[in-house]
Amino acid sequence: MPKRTIARRTAGAKIIAALSGLADSLEKGTDMGTVRTVELPDEPGEYDPAAVRATRLELKASQSVFARLLGVSTILVRSWESGARVPSRLARRLLDEIRRDPARWAAMAHRPKRPAGRSAGRRTGPRAAPNRPLAAPASRRRTRVAAA
């Protein structure tokens, strides 16, 4: 029985086929696709050290809580507030959102932690490990010596 060969189109062949289709569409004057207009948000605001600190103080949050809320390190928030670094574009967008609705963000920053229950961090149920001591170190294990 003869082997079947699978014809694979190379990337170049695909590009040529697409460009040929585009040329045909342009010649015939047919629609080539959908055109959408998208409105992008304005550029984020500028944040100097005083503005970052004012935003944090508006939430009545410590640097570590503020950093946790933003998803950055405490060291980064400190460096923003000292002027050693400036917030990235994405961070400035988030700071803009915080300034737009500070009450919402303050509520998130001051949400009480869930109390750690009895089973916090431990497995429970039928597959949980039994409460038994770990094996004694090798130096303290008892071994039987066979009498010769």
N, C-alpha and C positions, 0 to 999 in steps of 0.2 A: 504494500500500500504506500503510495507516495506521501511524503511529508507535506503538511500544509505550512505555508509561510504566512506569518502575520505581517501585514503591511503597517508599518509605523510611520506616522508623519513626523518629520523633524520640526524643530521650532521654526526654522526658516520657511518650510513649506506652509506652516500654519500662518505665519505672518504674511506671506505672499497671497494666500487664499483670502485672508481678511482684507488686505489692501485691494485685491481684485473686487471683492464685494463692495467695498467703499467706493471704488471708481465706478462700478455699475450703478450704484445708488445715486451718485452725483450726476452721472450722465442722464439718468431717467428722471431725476428730480424728486425721488421718493424720500419719505422720512427715514432718517438714519437712527433715530433713537429718541429718548426722552431727555428734555432739557429741564433742569430744576434750578430754581433760584433759592439759595439758602442764605439766611441772615445769620451772620456770626456775631457773637457778643462783642462789646467794645473791649478795648485793651484793658487789662486789669490795672487798678490804681497803683500809684507809687507808694512804697512803704519805707520810710526812714526809721531809724531806731525808736524814735518817740512814738511814731504811729503804731508800730508793732506792740510796744509796751502799752499804749493806750487801749488797743484792741484787747489785749490780754486782761488789763485791769477792768475793762468794761464787763468782762465775764466774771470778775472776782476770782480768777484762777491763778494758781501758782504756775511757775514756769514748767514744772514737770507735768502738771495736769493739762496745761495748755498744749504742751508738746504731744502728749498722749492723744489729745483731741484732734490735733492736726495730723497725727501719724508720723511725726518726726522725732528726733532725739532732743533731749533737754539741752544738750550742748549746742545744737543748732539754734534753738530759740534764744539761748544766751548770746550766741554770736550775732544774731539778728539785732538783739536789743543793745548790744555794745557797739554795733556798727562794723564789726569785723567782716560780716558777710551780709548780703542782701537776699531777701526771699526770692525764690525762683518764680517764674511766671505762674506756674500751677499753684504754688503756695499763696501768691498774691490774689489769685482768683478765689481761693478758699477764704482768705482773710476778708475779701470783699463780701463774700456770702455771710461770714460771721457778722460783719458790720451792718449788713442789710437786715438781719433778724437776730440780734444778740440774745433775746430772751430764749429762743429755741436752743441756741448753742449753750447758753448758761445752764439750761435744764439738763442737757446732756452731760455737761462737765460736772454737775453736782448731783448726778443720779447716785443714790446709795448703792453700795456694793451688795451683791447677794450674800447673805450669811453663809459661812462655810458650815455645811451640815456634817453630821456624823460620818457620812460616807464620802465626803469630799476627797477626791483623789484616790479613793480605794475602790476596788471592784467588789461587788456584792453579788449574791446569788449562788446558784449551784456550781458555777465554774470558777468561783473565787478561790484563791490559794488558801489552804487551811492555815490556821495559826499554829505554827510549830517553829521551834527554834532552828536556826541555821546549824549546819553540821559543824562540829568542833574542828579547830585547825588540826592539820596533820600531826603536829607535834604532841597534841593531847589526845589523839585517838588511841583506843586500846586495841591491841592486836593479840591474837593468840599465837603462841609459839608451839609448834608441834614437838612433843617429846621424842627424843631420838632413841 
